[in-house]
Amino acid sequence: MRVIVVFVLLSLSACSSENESIKPRDGNSQIVVALRNDVRGFEPGISRDVFTDDLFLHIYEGLVTYDEKGGVIPLLAESVNISENGLTYEFTLREKVVFHNDKPLNSEVVKKHYERILDPDGTWLCRSWYDGSRGLEIIELEAPDDKTFVMTLNTPDASFLDKLANVQCGGYIVHPDSFDQDGNFIEPIGTGPYALSQWQKGEFVSLEAFTQYRSSGAQKDGLGGAKRALVDKIKWQIIPDISSSIAGLLSGQIDMAGRLDATSLYDVINETNLEVHKQQSFDWNTLLFQTKDPLLSDLALRQAIASALDINSIAQSVSGGISKQNPSVVSTQSRYYSDCHTAGYTFDKSKAKQFLQQSRYVGQAISLITNKRYNHMYDNALLIHFMLTQAGFNVELEVVEWSTQVDLYLTGNFQLMVFGYSGRTDPLLAYEAILGDKSQHPYYQWENDKARGLLNQSMREISAEQRKETFCEVHKLMIQDIPLINLHNQYIIDVTTPSLIDYAPYTLQTPRFWGVKKEEGRRQ
Amino acid sequence: MFNYILKRVFLAIPTLLIASLIVFIMVRILPGDPAALMLGDMQDARSLEQMRAQLGLDKPIVMQYLIWLSDMLSFEFGNSIITGQSVSELIFDRFFVTFQLVMVAVGIAIIIAIPSGLYAALKHNTFTDHSIMMLSIFLLSIPSFWIALMLVLVFGVELRWLPTIGYVALSDNVQEAIRYLILPVVSLALVVIGQFTRMMRSTSIDILNTEFVLNARAKGLSEIQILKRHIFKNAFAPTLTIIGMVIGSLLGGAAVIETLFTLPGIGRLMVDSLYSRDYPVIQASTLLMGGVFVLVNLLVDLLYPFFDPRVKL
């Protein structure tokens, strides 16, 4: 069998010979970070939210991960070989990698890990990606030698490595010693640059530098590459209130607060002793239509709504000028993003009127659901409500609690809803979140057999260029059908004190504290 | 008195049972599925089904209530469905933080408000009375979160004298624990001071106009003796009822202050668990709050005869 080598680490010499423990740390350096919620536990892929994901990325690592632009690169693997038929993935593991319990990484550990998370009785939240229920199935796991781990699939899937790297799934390699004999999780043992030191529930989580950590590259690159722990501890202080976080930054009690909204930006923008980091992410904001609704099943009405919205103004206003309109589920940051994805809906009042006349709409009330937990969703909804009202629609804004909104989303019990999806780096995964049979799963937004066929085709396509074209075709179909209106990619606003050196936001929103140091003298 | 206590405890049982049923039903009526919230937008039908089964949410609602009730009766509060932590441990730790905060705040408020209210009553309709009343009304009118934010701004951000976020347990470091508690305690105490002062003043004025105070004055008792023996005791009894109610409500209702100062208290826990539909935590903490209210009221009733001998238990 001919084997195609797709990934090899470029800087092997830099990665393995370096002893990370000699990097500058004075024994008591500490970064204090604001964490909005307490973590949900330390077992990856069971109960998650974005804040829990942030900590996992410092403790655990997977075979592959994302680079600076969201492409897949090896992490615990040194290289990944994919067979010509796209069914066999052979991972060569990196040398001298050890877990937090000082035990070495080897293929048996990796195999055991995958056997555990793929166990049909287990509770790993992304198992359905691999058990055949969505088509793809991992049919065999092998560990032919200490350094080689092989996965065999039932069908080729171009997004397979992307799935393995997915942050939300938490498919990181967890050492078997993390579990007791009954399989209950007891402690987090990963290979990341930081290890759990203390979890004071409801108060803080403290991580300490893992002195035996070995980077997979010489340069910091997304969630891979050089991941040097340059401070001894990272304390994630739980601060639910954003204004308290800002007060903490101003008083010097904390060093970084992330995921702030644009409103908070105005509070800190003139504070010269704070540094504001902005970027666009893969997460995307959208206006959902319930196409099963008697009123909104009317394409002309959806076209009228789309033409009545000045989406670029919405994007600019809501994000404080950081985000721009993106009609596609493919992020502007993605390597699959191209000119074809800019095709969307244009703000045109006269066209909106024309479509409205063609539609069955005669002034019935249309409800628009949003929440106040996520300010950007609420702000999007306010502007949409205003623009639609101006265009002659009778829209009623309904602000509900987030849990209620999730329930309405899952049951499909809404007419219009402002919603947000967490970023998927591979467009296939992004489309899979919205495309499907509504009668079986009401949380799907779009039903289109042709698009489904194209996505199935994209699973088998290895060439990135070919896939790019396929995703363009899917995008065109989505714009025609208008099952939803994508507004803009979510913005990132992270604020740090000047004492934090070399901090940079990341397009997947998660803050990274490897390669970041603290200089007390530089504080204000 | 023992019989009275026993009777009150027995009376509390149906109250708490009814409360448990109401809480259970109310929580389930709320839209929002904890399993879906746990999975986020990564969910699919199968994972949802599996998660619901794992959390016991696939059983009929009556069955769920009976299981929960029988667990409660054996003091088995279960685990948080979001974090998997033991609910009893979680609630006990959090309750202690709030208890500490509330008792210190109410203690300080009593020390300041009772003499102020008495003094204002004695100086009824004078400049002193008006000043004390104006200050009390001002403290009562402004929300505690605004006071808290101002204190944070002045003492935390500008002067940097006191920490604005975090919590240190008394068992870890007494001095630091006090430093971290100053701002939240002051924020809470200021509002309560206004409430207590007004109550103490108005009841004292009523007592001052009674015949037995007039009689005491006619007998030639000094003002201090009249104040101690007659006015304070009689005026404090109704204030005690208010103190009891304030303690009861603050033990479950200090969530805003806890959130602003990032204190890991029971109020914040209840709000967080409500947002995440963490049923076992919401149910157990609400029931605990119900129990605490009953207990505080019982204590107030037991203390009442010490101040007002006319009351017999």
Chai-1 contact restraints between the chains, C-beta under 6 A:
chainA,res_idxA,chainB,res_idxB,connection_type,confidence,min_distance_angstrom,max_distance_angstrom,comment,restraint_id
A,R40,B,I82,contact,1.0,0.0,6.0,A-B,restraint_1
A,R40,B,T83,contact,1.0,0.0,6.0,A-B,restraint_2
A,G41,B,T83,contact,1.0,0.0,6.0,A-B,restraint_3
A,G41,B,G84,contact,1.0,0.0,6.0,A-B,restraint_4
A,S47,B,M38,contact,1.0,0.0,6.0,A-B,restraint_5
A,T123,B,Q54,contact,1.0,0.0,6.0,A-B,restraint_6
A,L125,B,L39,contact,1.0,0.0,6.0,A-B,restraint_7
A,L125,B,M42,contact,1.0,0.0,6.0,A-B,restraint_8
A,L125,B,S47,contact,1.0,0.0,6.0,A-B,restraint_9
A,S128,B,D44,contact,1.0,0.0,6.0,A-B,restraint_10
A,S128,B,R46,contact,1.0,0.0,6.0,A-B,restraint_11
A,S133,B,R46,contact,1.0,0.0,6.0,A-B,restraint_12
A,Q168,B,M42,contact,1.0,0.0,6.0,A-B,restraint_13
A,G202,B,P264,contact,1.0,0.0,6.0,A-B,restraint_14
A,E203,B,Y167,contact,1.0,0.0,6.0,A-B,restraint_15
A,E203,B,P264,contact,1.0,0.0,6.0,A-B,restraint_16
A,I239,B,I165,contact,1.0,0.0,6.0,A-B,restraint_17
A,I239,B,T262,contact,1.0,0.0,6.0,A-B,restraint_18
A,P240,B,T259,contact,1.0,0.0,6.0,A-B,restraint_19
A,D241,B,T259,contact,1.0,0.0,6.0,A-B,restraint_20
A,D241,B,L260,contact,1.0,0.0,6.0,A-B,restraint_21
A,S244,B,I165,contact,1.0,0.0,6.0,A-B,restraint_22
A,S244,B,L260,contact,1.0,0.0,6.0,A-B,restraint_23
A,A247,B,V152,contact,1.0,0.0,6.0,A-B,restraint_24
A,A247,B,G156,contact,1.0,0.0,6.0,A-B,restraint_25
A,A247,B,V157,contact,1.0,0.0,6.0,A-B,restraint_26
A,A247,B,T164,contact,1.0,0.0,6.0,A-B,restraint_27
A,G248,B,I165,contact,1.0,0.0,6.0,A-B,restraint_28
A,L250,B,V157,contact,1.0,0.0,6.0,A-B,restraint_29
A,S251,B,G156,contact,1.0,0.0,6.0,A-B,restraint_30
A,S251,B,V157,contact,1.0,0.0,6.0,A-B,restraint_31
A,S251,B,R160,contact,1.0,0.0,6.0,A-B,restraint_32
A,S251,B,T164,contact,1.0,0.0,6.0,A-B,restraint_33
A,Q253,B,I165,contact,1.0,0.0,6.0,A-B,restraint_34
A,S403,B,G32,contact,1.0,0.0,6.0,A-B,restraint_35
A,S403,B,L37,contact,1.0,0.0,6.0,A-B,restraint_36
A,S403,B,R277,contact,1.0,0.0,6.0,A-B,restraint_37
A,T404,B,P31,contact,1.0,0.0,6.0,A-B,restraint_38
A,T404,B,G32,contact,1.0,0.0,6.0,A-B,restraint_39
A,V406,B,A36,contact,1.0,0.0,6.0,A-B,restraint_40
A,V406,B,L37,contact,1.0,0.0,6.0,A-B,restraint_41
A,D407,B,P31,contact,1.0,0.0,6.0,A-B,restraint_42
A,D407,B,G32,contact,1.0,0.0,6.0,A-B,restraint_43
A,D407,B,D33,contact,1.0,0.0,6.0,A-B,restraint_44
A,L410,B,A36,contact,1.0,0.0,6.0,A-B,restraint_45
A,Y421,B,D41,contact,1.0,0.0,6.0,A-B,restraint_46
A,S422,B,D41,contact,1.0,0.0,6.0,A-B,restraint_47
A,H441,B,A45,contact,1.0,0.0,6.0,A-B,restraint_48
